[in-house]
Amino acid sequence: MTGGETEAVLRDWRNKILNVFLVIVAVAAGAMLAMAILNAISEPDQWPTVILYGILTLLLAALAIFRGLDSRIRAWGVLLVPYLIGLINLATTGLSGSGRLYLMALSIGALILIGVRAGLVMSAISVLTLAVFAALAQQGLLAQWFLGDRDSLLLSDWITQSIETLGLLIMVMALLILFYRFQERLIGQEYRARTELLDAQRLLEKQNATLEQRVADRTAELVQAEAAMREAKEAAEAANQAKSAFLA
């Protein structure tokens, strides 16, 4: 099985799971938006965040509805939403929040929904994002803009946490890539087995057709031979009758 045929099988599979995944994520995002709206009613300062979450929810709903779009565009679109949420989480909660988990999950999602190269690109973007936030924290800009005194602003803490996240990301991505390659080999073996089976079936049908033709030809030859023998027998009988009549 060629690489293009393997990729075509994987693309069809990704498109199917993307459709289901988008519906699930859009429904979950709608429920989270409803909860955020309820919280913003009692805490008006949360309305900017609610508006942003509303925009992201509409984006997810559009990606789930318009299935005619290219699957890669839809996949990158659905990855953009948790990336922005991860950025907001890092900016507002720092190391104590779940922003790093969002970034790590994005790499895994990109590998599954798009491919190995996309997963590696997303991993690089996640590492670069953590480096930017670490630099902002070290310069004090992160505290001035968002965090205040709610989280650590020491560069060493950010570097340590980022290295831990990077190490975990490398281990998970390595396992997933190995599993991805294993799946590709399985798809290739299945395709080759199916191709060989179809070839054997076509060969058997061809041999059956040839055998049937040979049987038909042989049958025709036997019929002709039988007719010739009958004619010869009739001729011999006629000759005997003529001889008997002559002698009489």
Phi, psi and omega per residue, in radians:
M1 nan 2.258 -3.133
T2 -1.316 2.841 3.132
G3 -1.070 -0.625 3.129
G4 -1.134 -0.693 3.131
E5 -1.205 -0.677 3.079
T6 -1.096 -0.756 -3.139
E7 -1.139 -0.603 3.109
A8 -1.138 -0.722 3.094
V9 -1.101 -0.787 3.138
L10 -1.141 -0.624 -3.140
R11 -1.132 -0.732 3.097
D12 -1.098 -0.729 3.137
W13 -1.131 -0.757 3.131
R14 -1.088 -0.706 -3.126
N15 -1.089 -0.672 3.138
K16 -1.171 -0.838 -3.109
I17 -1.237 -0.488 3.099
L18 -1.142 -0.710 3.114
N19 -1.059 -0.794 3.135
V20 -1.185 -0.751 -3.096
F21 -1.112 -0.697 -3.141
L22 -1.124 -0.698 3.111
V23 -1.103 -0.787 -3.131
I24 -1.098 -0.787 -3.108
V25 -1.163 -0.696 3.141
A26 -1.113 -0.728 3.111
V27 -1.130 -0.765 3.129
A28 -1.118 -0.702 3.124
A29 -1.138 -0.657 3.090
G30 -1.104 -0.714 3.103
A31 -1.132 -0.724 3.114
M32 -1.141 -0.640 3.107
L33 -1.123 -0.713 3.120
A34 -1.083 -0.723 3.103
M35 -1.142 -0.677 3.122
A36 -1.137 -0.648 3.108
I37 -1.132 -0.725 3.114
L38 -1.095 -0.684 3.107
N39 -1.206 -0.624 -3.109
A40 -1.227 -0.392 3.107
I41 -1.111 -0.678 3.121
S42 -1.552 -0.355 3.127
E43 -2.218 1.541 -3.049
P44 -1.040 -0.422 -3.133
D45 -1.197 -0.141 3.131
Q46 -1.530 -0.085 -3.077
W47 -1.082 -0.682 3.071
P48 -1.011 -0.723 3.108
T49 -1.161 -0.686 3.122
V50 -1.097 -0.713 3.130
I51 -1.104 -0.751 3.111
L52 -1.097 -0.777 3.093
Y53 -1.084 -0.608 3.097
G54 -1.121 -0.727 3.106
I55 -1.098 -0.773 3.140
L56 -1.134 -0.643 3.101
T57 -1.139 -0.712 3.081
L58 -1.102 -0.658 3.098
L59 -1.092 -0.776 3.113
L60 -1.105 -0.716 3.122
A61 -1.098 -0.713 3.120
A62 -1.126 -0.723 3.118
L63 -1.143 -0.584 3.130
A64 -1.287 -0.566 -3.081
I65 -1.424 -0.828 -3.047
F66 -1.504 1.452 -3.116
R67 -1.389 -0.130 3.115
G68 -1.325 -0.245 3.106
L69 -1.165 2.728 3.090
D70 -1.018 2.396 -3.066
S71 -1.086 -0.555 3.130
R72 -1.190 -0.700 3.107
I73 -1.100 -0.772 3.125
R74 -1.118 -0.685 -3.131
A75 -1.154 -0.797 3.109
W76 -1.137 -0.570 3.096
G77 -1.134 -0.750 3.138
V78 -1.240 -0.460 3.064
L79 -1.324 -0.484 -3.138
L80 -1.111 -0.629 -3.078
V81 -1.099 -0.944 3.113
P82 -1.159 -0.443 3.079
Y83 -1.139 -0.784 3.105
L84 -1.139 -0.668 3.090
I85 -1.118 -0.683 3.090
G86 -1.109 -0.693 3.085
L87 -1.086 -0.788 3.127
I88 -1.079 -0.712 -3.123
N89 -1.163 -0.746 3.101
L90 -1.103 -0.676 -3.085
A91 -1.271 -0.540 -3.051
T92 -1.712 -0.488 -3.111
T93 -2.090 -0.182 3.080
G94 1.138 -2.460 -3.089
L95 -1.239 -0.376 -3.099
S96 -1.392 -0.203 -3.120
G97 -1.597 -2.944 -3.090
S98 -1.825 0.311 -3.118
G99 -1.056 -0.688 3.141
R100 -1.148 -0.590 3.105
L101 -1.158 -0.648 3.077
Y102 -1.056 -0.800 -3.105
L103 -1.107 -0.688 3.135
M104 -1.188 -0.731 3.140
A105 -1.123 -0.546 -3.137
L106 -1.081 -0.719 3.137
S107 -1.090 -0.727 3.113
I108 -1.131 -0.785 3.126
G109 -1.081 -0.696 3.126
A110 -1.122 -0.692 3.126
L111 -1.111 -0.735 -3.093
I112 -1.281 -0.788 -3.014
L113 -1.431 -0.449 -3.057
I114 -2.131 -0.889 -3.128
G115 2.684 3.117 -3.078
V116 -1.106 -0.783 -3.112
R117 -1.069 -0.736 3.114
A118 -1.123 -0.671 3.099
G119 -1.092 -0.710 3.110
L120 -1.186 -0.689 3.101
V121 -1.097 -0.767 3.134
M122 -1.140 -0.603 3.084
S123 -1.115 -0.753 3.112
A124 -1.102 -0.701 3.117
I125 -1.123 -0.691 3.140
S126 -1.128 -0.769 3.122
V127 -1.111 -0.747 3.121
L128 -1.108 -0.674 3.116
T129 -1.098 -0.777 3.100
L130 -1.091 -0.672 3.116
A131 -1.122 -0.702 3.122
V132 -1.118 -0.774 -3.141
F133 -1.177 -0.610 3.076
A134 -1.124 -0.700 3.101
A135 -1.149 -0.711 3.100
L136 -1.108 -0.703 3.117
A137 -1.147 -0.700 -3.129
Q138 -1.155 -0.594 3.124
Q139 -1.411 -0.158 -3.114
G140 1.449 0.002 -3.110
L141 -1.228 -0.588 -3.127
L142 -1.138 -0.683 3.104
A143 -1.202 -0.655 -3.116
Q144 -1.184 -0.628 -3.061
W145 -1.520 -0.773 -2.931
F146 -2.273 -1.066 -2.823
L147 -1.243 -0.662 -3.011
G148 1.200 -2.251 3.139
D149 -1.861 0.375 -3.019
R150 -1.465 -0.212 -3.064
D151 -2.649 2.946 -3.117
S152 -1.199 2.419 3.079
L153 -2.021 0.168 -3.140
L154 -1.309 2.327 -3.137
L155 -1.069 -0.650 -3.124
S156 -1.089 -0.683 3.109
D157 -1.132 -0.753 3.138
W158 -1.136 -0.715 3.136
I159 -1.139 -0.748 3.139
T160 -1.081 -0.846 -3.138
Q161 -1.137 -0.649 3.128
S162 -1.175 -0.672 3.119
I163 -1.155 -0.705 3.083
E164 -1.079 -0.772 3.112
T165 -1.098 -0.728 -3.136
L166 -1.126 -0.734 3.128
G167 -1.088 -0.771 3.096
L168 -1.114 -0.682 3.128
L169 -1.131 -0.714 3.139
I170 -1.103 -0.766 -3.138
M171 -1.107 -0.802 -3.121
V172 -1.145 -0.765 -3.121
M173 -1.153 -0.648 3.114
A174 -1.090 -0.774 3.110
L175 -1.114 -0.746 -3.128
L176 -1.160 -0.687 3.127
I177 -1.140 -0.733 3.089
L178 -1.077 -0.745 3.105
F179 -1.134 -0.657 3.115
Y180 -1.084 -0.781 3.118
R181 -1.130 -0.663 3.094
F182 -1.076 -0.738 3.103
Q183 -1.105 -0.688 3.103
E184 -1.074 -0.740 3.125
R185 -1.138 -0.695 3.108
L186 -1.095 -0.733 3.112
I187 -1.100 -0.732 3.115
G188 -1.104 -0.753 3.119
Q189 -1.134 -0.721 3.115
E190 -1.102 -0.725 -3.139
Y191 -1.139 -0.749 3.137
R192 -1.118 -0.727 3.121
A193 -1.102 -0.716 3.126
R194 -1.166 -0.686 3.115
T195 -1.125 -0.768 3.116
E196 -1.109 -0.674 3.112
L197 -1.128 -0.732 3.106
L198 -1.145 -0.691 3.105
D199 -1.107 -0.744 3.116
A200 -1.120 -0.673 3.113
Q201 -1.137 -0.746 3.105
R202 -1.125 -0.692 3.119
L203 -1.127 -0.711 3.116
L204 -1.126 -0.732 3.104
E205 -1.100 -0.686 3.119
K206 -1.139 -0.758 3.127
Q207 -1.139 -0.670 3.094
N208 -1.098 -0.730 3.114
A209 -1.117 -0.715 3.118
T210 -1.136 -0.738 3.133
L211 -1.116 -0.733 3.109
E212 -1.077 -0.683 3.120
Q213 -1.152 -0.700 3.114
R214 -1.132 -0.725 3.108
V215 -1.093 -0.721 3.126
A216 -1.127 -0.733 3.123
D217 -1.120 -0.762 -3.133
R218 -1.124 -0.697 3.108
T219 -1.084 -0.725 3.112
A220 -1.104 -0.702 3.119
E221 -1.120 -0.727 3.118
L222 -1.119 -0.692 3.107
V223 -1.101 -0.746 3.115
Q224 -1.114 -0.731 3.130
A225 -1.129 -0.705 3.111
E226 -1.106 -0.719 3.109
A227 -1.131 -0.690 3.122
A228 -1.132 -0.721 3.115
M229 -1.115 -0.695 3.138
R230 -1.115 -0.746 3.125
E231 -1.114 -0.715 3.140
A232 -1.136 -0.684 3.124
K233 -1.125 -0.758 3.122
E234 -1.124 -0.662 3.117
A235 -1.154 -0.699 3.127
A236 -1.129 -0.750 3.115
E237 -1.086 -0.713 3.118
A238 -1.120 -0.659 3.132
A239 -1.173 -0.699 3.109
N240 -1.111 -0.716 -3.141
Q241 -1.143 -0.694 3.132
A242 -1.148 -0.653 3.134
K243 -1.177 -0.748 -3.141
S244 -1.096 -0.715 3.132
A245 -1.154 -0.649 -3.129
F246 -1.163 -0.780 -3.136
L247 -1.149 -0.643 3.138
A248 -1.180 nan nan
